[in-house]
Amino acid sequence: MLKDFFSLKASKTTEAPYRSVLAYVFEQVLTHSWWVVLFLILCYATYEQASKHYKIEYEQLSQQLSKLVEEKEIALHTRQDLLLQINSQNDPAWVELTLMKVLGVVPEGQTKVFFLHEKKSLTNLNSNMIP
């Protein structure tokens, strides 16, 4: 191997001497260490595949995190409302308001008014207006 190197160095070529040395080294690496080059290529391919998988999983987890943060905010708001309701159960005005809102109970001396929402189409309205 050293003989080849020195004979290559001693030979007269038209190219620059560093070019022939680089070509010789490149040739030696490919012929004697091809398995190392193949191993490096396989490692790089594996790294790229893992990197793509990591990016996909990172996006999924960040979306899941944002959904969980939103659900946490909703749960905290609901918790705050429930705590306010529990703390105000001893207030008679709050109890009366809750009975009126939820159950529809009206205190004595007041009149209950109930509005019924009916959806009428334009054809029904027009037919009722014509004599």
N, CA, C and O atoms as a GROMACS GRO file, in nm:
protein
  524
    1MET      N    1   0.083  -0.118   0.000
    1MET     CA    2   0.000   0.000   0.000
    1MET      C    3   0.088   0.126   0.000
    1MET      O    4   0.060   0.221  -0.073
    2LEU      N    5   0.192   0.126   0.080
    2LEU     CA    6   0.281   0.241   0.082
    2LEU      C    7   0.357   0.253  -0.049
    2LEU      O    8   0.386   0.364  -0.096
    3LYS      N    9   0.388   0.137  -0.109
    3LYS     CA   10   0.456   0.140  -0.240
    3LYS      C   11   0.370   0.211  -0.341
    3LYS      O   12   0.418   0.293  -0.420
    4ASP      N   13   0.238   0.177  -0.339
    4ASP     CA   14   0.147   0.240  -0.434
    4ASP      C   15   0.140   0.389  -0.412
    4ASP      O   16   0.136   0.467  -0.507
    5PHE      N   17   0.138   0.429  -0.286
    5PHE     CA   18   0.128   0.570  -0.254
    5PHE      C   19   0.251   0.646  -0.303
    5PHE      O   20   0.239   0.752  -0.365
    6PHE      N   21   0.371   0.590  -0.275
    6PHE     CA   22   0.492   0.659  -0.316
    6PHE      C   23   0.511   0.655  -0.467
    6PHE      O   24   0.565   0.749  -0.526
    7SER      N   25   0.467   0.544  -0.531
    7SER     CA   26   0.479   0.538  -0.676
    7SER      C   27   0.384   0.638  -0.740
    7SER      O   28   0.416   0.700  -0.842
    8LEU      N   29   0.267   0.653  -0.680
    8LEU     CA   30   0.171   0.751  -0.732
    8LEU      C   31   0.226   0.892  -0.714
    8LEU      O   32   0.208   0.978  -0.801
    9LYS      N   33   0.293   0.915  -0.603
    9LYS     CA   34   0.348   1.046  -0.576
    9LYS      C   35   0.465   1.076  -0.670
    9LYS      O   36   0.487   1.190  -0.712
   10ALA      N   37   0.539   0.971  -0.702
   10ALA     CA   38   0.657   0.991  -0.786
   10ALA      C   39   0.620   1.002  -0.933
   10ALA      O   40   0.697   1.058  -1.012
   11SER      N   41   0.505   0.951  -0.972
   11SER     CA   42   0.467   0.957  -1.113
   11SER      C   43   0.437   1.100  -1.154
   11SER      O   44   0.392   1.182  -1.073
   12LYS      N   45   0.463   1.127  -1.277
   12LYS     CA   46   0.443   1.262  -1.327
   12LYS      C   47   0.306   1.268  -1.392
   12LYS      O   48   0.280   1.197  -1.489
   13THR      N   49   0.218   1.352  -1.340
   13THR     CA   50   0.085   1.371  -1.398
   13THR      C   51   0.069   1.517  -1.433
   13THR      O   52   0.144   1.603  -1.388
   14THR      N   53  -0.033   1.544  -1.515
   14THR     CA   54  -0.058   1.681  -1.556
   14THR      C   55  -0.140   1.755  -1.452
   14THR      O   56  -0.143   1.878  -1.452
   15GLU      N   57  -0.209   1.680  -1.359
   15GLU     CA   58  -0.291   1.744  -1.256
   15GLU      C   59  -0.204   1.790  -1.142
   15GLU      O   60  -0.087   1.754  -1.132
   16ALA      N   61  -0.262   1.868  -1.056
   16ALA     CA   62  -0.190   1.915  -0.938
   16ALA      C   63  -0.161   1.796  -0.848
   16ALA      O   64  -0.242   1.704  -0.843
   17PRO      N   65  -0.050   1.794  -0.777
   17PRO     CA   66  -0.014   1.678  -0.696
   17PRO      C   67  -0.115   1.649  -0.584
   17PRO      O   68  -0.138   1.533  -0.552
   18TYR      N   69  -0.175   1.752  -0.525
   18TYR     CA   70  -0.273   1.727  -0.419
   18TYR      C   71  -0.398   1.658  -0.473
   18TYR      O   72  -0.465   1.585  -0.400
   19ARG      N   73  -0.430   1.681  -0.596
   19ARG     CA   74  -0.546   1.618  -0.657
   19ARG      C   75  -0.525   1.468  -0.668
   19ARG      O   76  -0.617   1.391  -0.641
   20SER      N   77  -0.408   1.426  -0.707
   20SER     CA   78  -0.381   1.284  -0.721
   20SER      C   79  -0.376   1.216  -0.585
   20SER      O   80  -0.420   1.102  -0.572
   21VAL      N   81  -0.325   1.283  -0.485
   21VAL     CA   82  -0.320   1.226  -0.351
   21VAL      C   83  -0.462   1.212  -0.296
   21VAL      O   84  -0.496   1.110  -0.236
   22LEU      N   85  -0.546   1.313  -0.318
   22LEU     CA   86  -0.685   1.306  -0.273
   22LEU      C   87  -0.760   1.195  -0.345
   22LEU      O   88  -0.839   1.123  -0.283
   23ALA      N   89  -0.737   1.181  -0.471
   23ALA     CA   90  -0.803   1.074  -0.546
   23ALA      C   91  -0.758   0.939  -0.494
   23ALA      O   92  -0.839   0.847  -0.483
   24TYR      N   93  -0.630   0.925  -0.463
   24TYR     CA   94  -0.578   0.799  -0.411
   24TYR      C   95  -0.640   0.767  -0.275
   24TYR      O   96  -0.682   0.653  -0.250
   25VAL      N   97  -0.645   0.865  -0.188
   25VAL     CA   98  -0.702   0.844  -0.054
   25VAL      C   99  -0.850   0.809  -0.067
   25VAL      O  100  -0.898   0.719   0.001
   26PHE      N  101  -0.922   0.878  -0.152
   26PHE     CA  102  -1.064   0.851  -0.174
   26PHE      C  103  -1.084   0.709  -0.226
   26PHE      O  104  -1.175   0.639  -0.181
   27GLU      N  105  -1.001   0.668  -0.318
   27GLU     CA  106  -1.010   0.533  -0.374
   27GLU      C  107  -0.982   0.429  -0.267
   27GLU      O  108  -1.050   0.326  -0.260
   28GLN      N  109  -0.883   0.454  -0.183
   28GLN     CA  110  -0.848   0.360  -0.078
   28GLN      C  111  -0.960   0.349   0.026
   28GLN      O  112  -0.991   0.240   0.075
   29VAL      N  113  -1.020   0.460   0.058
   29VAL     CA  114  -1.130   0.458   0.156
   29VAL      C  115  -1.247   0.379   0.100
   29VAL      O  116  -1.307   0.299   0.172
   30LEU      N  117  -1.281   0.400  -0.024
   30LEU     CA  118  -1.394   0.328  -0.083
   30LEU      C  119  -1.367   0.180  -0.099
   30LEU      O  120  -1.456   0.098  -0.076
   31THR      N  121  -1.247   0.142  -0.137
   31THR     CA  122  -1.221   0.000  -0.160
   31THR      C  123  -1.197  -0.076  -0.031
   31THR      O  124  -1.238  -0.192  -0.020
   32HIS      N  125  -1.132  -0.016   0.067
   32HIS     CA  126  -1.100  -0.088   0.190
   32HIS      C  127  -1.199  -0.063   0.303
   32HIS      O  128  -1.208  -0.143   0.396
   33SER      N  129  -1.272   0.046   0.298
   33SER     CA  130  -1.362   0.078   0.407
   33SER      C  131  -1.503   0.104   0.356
   33SER      O  132  -1.571   0.194   0.406
   34TRP      N  133  -1.548   0.031   0.260
   34TRP     CA  134  -1.682   0.052   0.204
   34TRP      C  135  -1.791   0.024   0.307
   34TRP      O  136  -1.897   0.086   0.304
   35TRP      N  137  -1.764  -0.069   0.397
   35TRP     CA  138  -1.864  -0.104   0.498
   35TRP      C  139  -1.882   0.010   0.598
   35TRP      O  140  -1.991   0.028   0.652
   36VAL      N  141  -1.777   0.088   0.621
   36VAL     CA  142  -1.791   0.203   0.711
   36VAL      C  143  -1.879   0.310   0.645
   36VAL      O  144  -1.964   0.370   0.710
   37VAL      N  145  -1.856   0.332   0.517
   37VAL     CA  146  -1.937   0.429   0.444
   37VAL      C  147  -2.082   0.384   0.441
   37VAL      O  148  -2.173   0.464   0.462
   38LEU      N  149  -2.104   0.256   0.415
   38LEU     CA  150  -2.241   0.202   0.414
   38LEU      C  151  -2.305   0.217   0.552
   38LEU      O  152  -2.423   0.252   0.562
   39PHE      N  153  -2.229   0.190   0.656
   39PHE     CA  154  -2.281   0.205   0.792
   39PHE      C  155  -2.319   0.349   0.821
   39PHE      O  156  -2.423   0.375   0.882
   40LEU      N  157  -2.237   0.443   0.778
   40LEU     CA  158  -2.268   0.585   0.799
   40LEU      C  159  -2.393   0.628   0.723
   40LEU      O  160  -2.473   0.706   0.774
   41ILE      N  161  -2.410   0.575   0.603
   41ILE     CA  162  -2.531   0.607   0.526
   41ILE      C  163  -2.655   0.551   0.595
   41ILE      O  164  -2.758   0.618   0.602
   42LEU      N  165  -2.646   0.429   0.646
   42LEU     CA  166  -2.759   0.370   0.718
   42LEU      C  167  -2.790   0.446   0.846
   42LEU      O  168  -2.907   0.465   0.882
   43CYS      N  169  -2.686   0.490   0.915
   43CYS     CA  170  -2.708   0.570   1.036
   43CYS      C  171  -2.778   0.701   1.004
   43CYS      O  172  -2.869   0.743   1.076
   44TYR      N  173  -2.737   0.764   0.897
   44TYR     CA  174  -2.800   0.891   0.857
   44TYR      C  175  -2.946   0.869   0.818
   44TYR      O  176  -3.033   0.949   0.854
   45ALA      N  177  -2.974   0.761   0.745
   45ALA     CA  178  -3.113   0.732   0.705
   45ALA      C  179  -3.200   0.705   0.829
   45ALA      O  180  -3.314   0.751   0.836
   46THR      N  181  -3.145   0.632   0.924
   46THR     CA  182  -3.218   0.604   1.048
   46THR      C  183  -3.243   0.733   1.125
   46THR      O  184  -3.351   0.753   1.180
   47TYR      N  185  -3.144   0.819   1.130
   47TYR     CA  186  -3.159   0.947   1.199
   47TYR      C  187  -3.268   1.032   1.134
   47TYR      O  188  -3.349   1.092   1.204
   48GLU      N  189  -3.270   1.037   1.002
   48GLU     CA  190  -3.372   1.116   0.932
   48GLU      C  191  -3.512   1.061   0.960
   48GLU      O  192  -3.606   1.138   0.982
   49GLN      N  193  -3.526   0.929   0.959
   49GLN     CA  194  -3.657   0.868   0.985
   49GLN      C  195  -3.702   0.900   1.128
   49GLN      O  196  -3.818   0.933   1.150
   50ALA      N  197  -3.610   0.889   1.223
   50ALA     CA  198  -3.645   0.919   1.362
   50ALA      C  199  -3.679   1.067   1.378
   50ALA      O  200  -3.768   1.102   1.457
   51SER      N  201  -3.611   1.153   1.306
   51SER     CA  202  -3.638   1.296   1.314
   51SER      C  203  -3.779   1.328   1.262
   51SER      O  204  -3.850   1.409   1.322
   52LYS      N  205  -3.818   1.265   1.153
   52LYS     CA  206  -3.954   1.287   1.100
   52LYS      C  207  -4.059   1.238   1.200
   52LYS      O  208  -4.159   1.304   1.224
   53HIS      N  209  -4.034   1.121   1.257
   53HIS     CA  210  -4.127   1.065   1.356
   53HIS      C  211  -4.138   1.156   1.478
   53HIS      O  212  -4.246   1.177   1.532
   54TYR      N  213  -4.024   1.211   1.521
   54TYR     CA  214  -4.022   1.302   1.635
   54TYR      C  215  -4.105   1.427   1.606
   54TYR      O  216  -4.181   1.472   1.692
   55LYS      N  217  -4.090   1.484   1.486
   55LYS     CA  218  -4.164   1.605   1.452
   55LYS      C  219  -4.314   1.580   1.450
   55LYS      O  220  -4.392   1.663   1.499
   56ILE      N  221  -4.355   1.466   1.394
   56ILE     CA  222  -4.498   1.433   1.389
   56ILE      C  223  -4.553   1.417   1.530
   56ILE      O  224  -4.659   1.470   1.563
   57GLU      N  225  -4.480   1.344   1.614
   57GLU     CA  226  -4.526   1.322   1.750
   57GLU      C  227  -4.528   1.453   1.830
   57GLU      O  228  -4.617   1.474   1.912
   58TYR      N  229  -4.430   1.538   1.807
   58TYR     CA  230  -4.425   1.667   1.875
   58TYR      C  231  -4.548   1.752   1.840
   58TYR      O  232  -4.608   1.814   1.928
   59GLU      N  233  -4.587   1.754   1.713
   59GLU     CA  234  -4.706   1.829   1.672
   59GLU      C  235  -4.831   1.774   1.739
   59GLU      O  236  -4.915   1.850   1.787
   60GLN      N  237  -4.844   1.640   1.741
   60GLN     CA  238  -4.961   1.579   1.803
   60GLN      C  239  -4.968   1.612   1.952
   60GLN      O  240  -5.074   1.644   2.005
   61LEU      N  241  -4.854   1.603   2.019
   61LEU     CA  242  -4.853   1.631   2.162
   61LEU      C  243  -4.877   1.779   2.193
   61LEU      O  244  -4.940   1.811   2.294
   62SER      N  245  -4.829   1.868   2.108
   62SER     CA  246  -4.855   2.010   2.132
   62SER      C  247  -5.003   2.043   2.110
   62SER      O  248  -5.059   2.126   2.182
   63GLN      N  249  -5.067   1.978   2.013
   63GLN     CA  250  -5.211   1.998   1.994
   63GLN      C  251  -5.288   1.942   2.112
   63GLN      O  252  -5.384   2.004   2.159
   64GLN      N  253  -5.246   1.826   2.161
   64GLN     CA  254  -5.313   1.767   2.276
   64GLN      C  255  -5.295   1.856   2.399
   64GLN      O  256  -5.387   1.870   2.479
   65LEU      N  257  -5.177   1.915   2.413
   65LEU     CA  258  -5.152   2.005   2.526
   65LEU      C  259  -5.244   2.126   2.519
   65LEU      O  260  -5.300   2.167   2.621
   66SER      N  261  -5.260   2.185   2.402
   66SER     CA  262  -5.346   2.303   2.391
   66SER      C  263  -5.492   2.267   2.422
   66SER      O  264  -5.563   2.346   2.485
   67LYS      N  265  -5.536   2.149   2.380
   67LYS     CA  266  -5.673   2.106   2.413
   67LYS      C  267  -5.688   2.087   2.564
   67LYS      O  268  -5.790   2.126   2.622
   68LEU      N  269  -5.588   2.027   2.627
   68LEU     CA  270  -5.594   2.006   2.771
   68LEU      C  271  -5.592   2.138   2.848
   68LEU      O  272  -5.658   2.151   2.951
   69VAL      N  273  -5.518   2.236   2.799
   69VAL     CA  274  -5.516   2.367   2.864
   69VAL      C  275  -5.653   2.432   2.854
   69VAL      O  276  -5.701   2.491   2.951
   70GLU      N  277  -5.717   2.421   2.738
   70GLU     CA  278  -5.852   2.476   2.722
   70GLU      C  279  -5.950   2.406   2.815
   70GLU      O  280  -6.032   2.472   2.879
   71GLU      N  281  -5.943   2.273   2.822
   71GLU     CA  282  -6.033   2.198   2.911
   71GLU      C  283  -6.008   2.235   3.057
   71GLU      O  284  -6.102   2.242   3.136
   72LYS      N  285  -5.882   2.259   3.092
   72LYS     CA  286  -5.850   2.299   3.229
   72LYS      C  287  -5.911   2.434   3.262
   72LYS      O  288  -5.964   2.454   3.371
   73GLU      N  289  -5.904   2.529   3.167
   73GLU     CA  290  -5.963   2.661   3.190
   73GLU      C  291  -6.114   2.650   3.208
   73GLU      O  292  -6.172   2.717   3.294
   74ILE      N  293  -6.178   2.567   3.127
   74ILE     CA  294  -6.324   2.548   3.139
   74ILE      C  295  -6.356   2.485   3.274
   74ILE      O  296  -6.451   2.526   3.340
   75ALA      N  297  -6.278   2.384   3.314
   75ALA     CA  298  -6.302   2.318   3.442
   75ALA      C  299  -6.281   2.414   3.559
   75ALA      O  300  -6.358   2.411   3.655
   76LEU      N  301  -6.179   2.498   3.551
   76LEU     CA  302  -6.157   2.595   3.658
   76LEU      C  303  -6.270   2.697   3.665
   76LEU      O  304  -6.312   2.737   3.774
   77HIS      N  305  -6.321   2.739   3.549
   77HIS     CA  306  -6.434   2.833   3.548
   77HIS      C  307  -6.558   2.767   3.608
   77HIS      O  308  -6.629   2.829   3.687
   78THR      N  309  -6.583   2.642   3.571
   78THR     CA  310  -6.698   2.569   3.626
   78THR      C  311  -6.682   2.551   3.777
   78THR      O  312  -6.778   2.566   3.853
   79ARG      N  313  -6.562   2.521   3.820
   79ARG     CA  314  -6.535   2.504   3.963
   79ARG      C  315  -6.561   2.635   4.038
   79ARG      O  316  -6.620   2.635   4.146
   80GLN      N  317  -6.517   2.746   3.980
   80GLN     CA  318  -6.539   2.876   4.043
   80GLN      C  319  -6.688   2.906   4.055
   80GLN      O  320  -6.734   2.955   4.158
   81ASP      N  321  -6.763   2.876   3.949
   81ASP     CA  322  -6.908   2.899   3.954
   81ASP      C  323  -6.974   2.812   4.061
   81ASP      O  324  -7.061   2.859   4.136
   82LEU      N  325  -6.933   2.687   4.068
   82LEU     CA  326  -6.991   2.598   4.169
   82LEU      C  327  -6.956   2.643   4.311
   82LEU      O  328  -7.040   2.636   4.401
   83LEU      N  329  -6.833   2.689   4.331
   83LEU     CA  330  -6.796   2.740   4.463
   83LEU      C  331  -6.878   2.863   4.501
   83LEU      O  332  -6.919   2.879   4.616
   84LEU      N  333  -6.903   2.950   4.402
   84LEU     CA  334  -6.988   3.067   4.430
   84LEU      C  335  -7.130   3.025   4.465
   84LEU      O  336  -7.192   3.083   4.555
   85GLN      N  337  -7.181   2.926   4.396
   85GLN     CA  338  -7.316   2.877   4.427
   85GLN      C  339  -7.322   2.814   4.566
   85GLN      O  340  -7.417   2.836   4.640
   86ILE      N  341  -7.220   2.737   4.601
   86ILE     CA  342  -7.217   2.674   4.734
   86ILE      C  343  -7.209   2.780   4.843
   86ILE      O  344  -7.278   2.772   4.944
   87ASN      N  345  -7.124   2.880   4.822
   87ASN     CA  346  -7.108   2.984   4.924
   87ASN      C  347  -7.230   3.073   4.936
   87ASN      O  348  -7.252   3.133   5.042
   88SER      N  349  -7.310   3.084   4.833
   88SER     CA  350  -7.426   3.174   4.840
   88SER      C  351  -7.556   3.100   4.869
   88SER      O  352  -7.664   3.159   4.854
   89GLN      N  353  -7.550   2.975   4.909
   89GLN     CA  354  -7.674   2.902   4.939
   89GLN      C  355  -7.744   2.954   5.064
   89GLN      O  356  -7.864   2.932   5.079
   90ASN      N  357  -7.675   3.020   5.150
   90ASN     CA  358  -7.736   3.075   5.271
   90ASN      C  359  -7.804   3.209   5.246
   90ASN      O  360  -7.873   3.260   5.334
   91ASP      N  361  -7.786   3.267   5.129
   91ASP     CA  362  -7.845   3.395   5.095
   91ASP      C  363  -7.987   3.372   5.043
   91ASP      O  364  -8.004   3.304   4.942
   92PRO      N  365  -8.090   3.427   5.110
   92PRO     CA  366  -8.228   3.404   5.068
   92PRO      C  367  -8.258   3.461   4.929
   92PRO      O  368  -8.338   3.403   4.855
   93ALA      N  369  -8.197   3.571   4.893
   93ALA     CA  370  -8.222   3.629   4.761
   93ALA      C  371  -8.168   3.536   4.652
   93ALA      O  372  -8.229   3.522   4.546
   94TRP      N  373  -8.055   3.473   4.677
   94TRP     CA  374  -7.998   3.382   4.579
   94TRP      C  375  -8.085   3.257   4.565
   94TRP      O  376  -8.105   3.207   4.454
   95VAL      N  377  -8.137   3.207   4.677
   95VAL     CA  378  -8.225   3.090   4.672
   95VAL      C  379  -8.351   3.122   4.593
   95VAL      O  380  -8.395   3.041   4.512
   96GLU      N  381  -8.408   3.239   4.615
   96GLU     CA  382  -8.529   3.280   4.542
   96GLU      C  383  -8.500   3.294   4.392
   96GLU      O  384  -8.580   3.252   4.309
   97LEU      N  385  -8.386   3.354   4.359
   97LEU     CA  386  -8.347   3.371   4.219
   97LEU      C  387  -8.326   3.235   4.151
   97LEU      O  388  -8.364   3.216   4.036
   98THR      N  389  -8.265   3.142   4.223
   98THR     CA  390  -8.243   3.009   4.167
   98THR      C  391  -8.375   2.937   4.146
   98THR      O  392  -8.392   2.871   4.043
   99LEU      N  393  -8.466   2.947   4.238
   99LEU     CA  394  -8.597   2.885   4.221
   99LEU      C  395  -8.672   2.943   4.103
   99LEU      O  396  -8.740   2.871   4.030
  100MET      N  397  -8.659   3.073   4.084
  100MET     CA  398  -8.728   3.137   3.971
  100MET      C  399  -8.663   3.096   3.839
  100MET      O  400  -8.733   3.069   3.741
  101LYS      N  401  -8.531   3.091   3.835
  101LYS     CA  402  -8.460   3.062   3.711
  101LYS      C  403  -8.471   2.916   3.671
  101LYS      O  404  -8.509   2.884   3.558
  102VAL      N  405  -8.438   2.828   3.762
  102VAL     CA  406  -8.427   2.686   3.729
  102VAL      C  407  -8.562   2.618   3.729
  102VAL      O  408  -8.595   2.546   3.634
  103LEU      N  409  -8.640   2.637   3.832
  103LEU     CA  410  -8.767   2.566   3.844
  103LEU      C  411  -8.886   2.643   3.789
  103LEU      O  412  -8.992   2.585   3.766
  104GLY      N  413  -8.870   2.770   3.769
  104GLY     CA  414  -8.980   2.850   3.715
  104GLY      C  415  -9.083   2.888   3.821
  104GLY      O  416  -9.196   2.922   3.786
  105VAL      N  417  -9.048   2.882   3.947
  105VAL     CA  418  -9.138   2.917   4.057
  105VAL      C  419  -9.147   3.068   4.066
  105VAL      O  420  -9.047   3.139   4.054
  106VAL      N  421  -9.269   3.117   4.088
  106VAL     CA  422  -9.291   3.261   4.100
  106VAL      C  423  -9.337   3.291   4.242
  106VAL      O  424  -9.424   3.221   4.295
  107PRO      N  425  -9.281   3.393   4.305
  107PRO     CA  426  -9.326   3.429   4.441
  107PRO      C  427  -9.472   3.474   4.441
  107PRO      O  428  -9.527   3.514   4.339
  108GLU      N  429  -9.532   3.465   4.558
  108GLU     CA  430  -9.673   3.505   4.570
  108GLU      C  431  -9.686   3.654   4.541
  108GLU      O  432  -9.602   3.734   4.581
  109GLY      N  433  -9.791   3.688   4.473
  109GLY     CA  434  -9.816   3.827   4.440
  109GLY      C  435  -9.757   3.868   4.306
  109GLY      O  436  -9.782   3.981   4.262
  110GLN      N  437  -9.682   3.783   4.239
  110GLN     CA  438  -9.627   3.814   4.107
  110GLN      C  439  -9.693   3.725   4.003
  110GLN      O  440  -9.737   3.614   4.033
  111THR      N  441  -9.698   3.775   3.882
  111THR     CA  442  -9.760   3.701   3.773
  111THR      C  443  -9.650   3.639   3.686
  111THR      O  444  -9.551   3.703   3.652
  112LYS      N  445  -9.672   3.513   3.652
  112LYS     CA  446  -9.576   3.443   3.568
  112LYS      C  447  -9.616   3.462   3.423
  112LYS      O  448  -9.732   3.439   3.386
  113VAL      N  449  -9.519   3.504   3.340
  113VAL     CA  450  -9.543   3.523   3.197
  113VAL      C  451  -9.453   3.426   3.122
  113VAL      O  452  -9.333   3.418   3.148
  114PHE      N  453  -9.513   3.350   3.030
  114PHE     CA  454  -9.439   3.250   2.953
  114PHE      C  455  -9.454   3.281   2.806
  114PHE      O  456  -9.566   3.291   2.755
  115PHE      N  457  -9.342   3.296   2.735
  115PHE     CA  458  -9.344   3.325   2.592
  115PHE      C  459  -9.314   3.198   2.515
  115PHE      O  460  -9.217   3.127   2.542
  116LEU      N  461  -9.400   3.172   2.419
  116LEU     CA  462  -9.383   3.055   2.334
  116LEU      C  463  -9.328   3.101   2.200
  116LEU      O  464  -9.388   3.187   2.135
  117HIS      N  465  -9.216   3.045   2.159
  117HIS     CA  466  -9.154   3.084   2.033
  117HIS      C  467  -9.205   2.992   1.922
  117HIS      O  468  -9.180   2.872   1.922
  118GLU      N  469  -9.278   3.053   1.829
  118GLU     CA  470  -9.327   2.977   1.714
  118GLU      C  471  -9.257   3.030   1.590
  118GLU      O  472  -9.240   3.150   1.574
  119LYS      N  473  -9.217   2.939   1.505
  119LYS     CA  474  -9.153   2.978   1.381
  119LYS      C  475  -9.258   2.970   1.270
  119LYS      O  476  -9.314   2.864   1.242
  120LYS      N  477  -9.282   3.085   1.208
  120LYS     CA  478  -9.378   3.090   1.098
  120LYS      C  479  -9.302   3.126   0.971
  120LYS      O  480  -9.215   3.213   0.972
  121SER      N  481  -9.336   3.060   0.864
  121SER     CA  482  -9.273   3.092   0.737
  121SER      C  483  -9.343   3.210   0.673
  121SER      O  484  -9.453   3.247   0.714
  122LEU      N  485  -9.282   3.270   0.573
  122LEU     CA  486  -9.340   3.385   0.504
  122LEU      C  487  -9.470   3.349   0.433
  122LEU      O  488  -9.559   3.432   0.422
  123THR      N  489  -9.480   3.226   0.383
  123THR     CA  490  -9.604   3.187   0.312
  123THR      C  491  -9.721   3.181   0.409
  123THR      O  492  -9.832   3.219   0.372
  124ASN      N  493  -9.699   3.135   0.531
  124ASN     CA  494  -9.807   3.132   0.630
  124ASN      C  495  -9.848   3.273   0.669
  124ASN      O  496  -9.967   3.299   0.689
  125LEU      N  497  -9.753   3.364   0.681
  125LEU     CA  498  -9.786   3.501   0.717
  125LEU      C  499  -9.864   3.569   0.604
  125LEU      O  500  -9.960   3.642   0.630
  126ASN      N  501  -9.821   3.546   0.481
  126ASN     CA  502  -9.889   3.607   0.368
  126ASN      C  503 -10.031   3.552   0.350
  126ASN      O  504 -10.122   3.627   0.316
  127SER      N  505 -10.049   3.424   0.372
  127SER     CA  506 -10.182   3.365   0.354
  127SER      C  507 -10.278   3.413   0.463
  127SER      O  508 -10.398   3.422   0.440
  128ASN      N  509 -10.226   3.444   0.581
  128ASN     CA  510 -10.314   3.494   0.688
  128ASN      C  511 -10.353   3.639   0.665
  128ASN      O  512 -10.456   3.683   0.715
  129MET      N  513 -10.273   3.717   0.589
  129MET     CA  514 -10.303   3.856   0.568
  129MET      C  515 -10.402   3.878   0.455
  129MET      O  516 -10.470   3.980   0.452
  130ILE      N  517 -10.412   3.786   0.363
  130ILE     CA  518 -10.502   3.803   0.250
  130ILE      C  519 -10.644   3.776   0.295
  130ILE      O  520 -10.670   3.673   0.357
  131PRO      N  521 -10.741   3.869   0.265
  131PRO     CA  522 -10.879   3.851   0.311
  131PRO      C  523 -10.954   3.747   0.232
  131PRO      O  524 -11.072   3.721   0.260
   0.00000   0.00000   0.00000
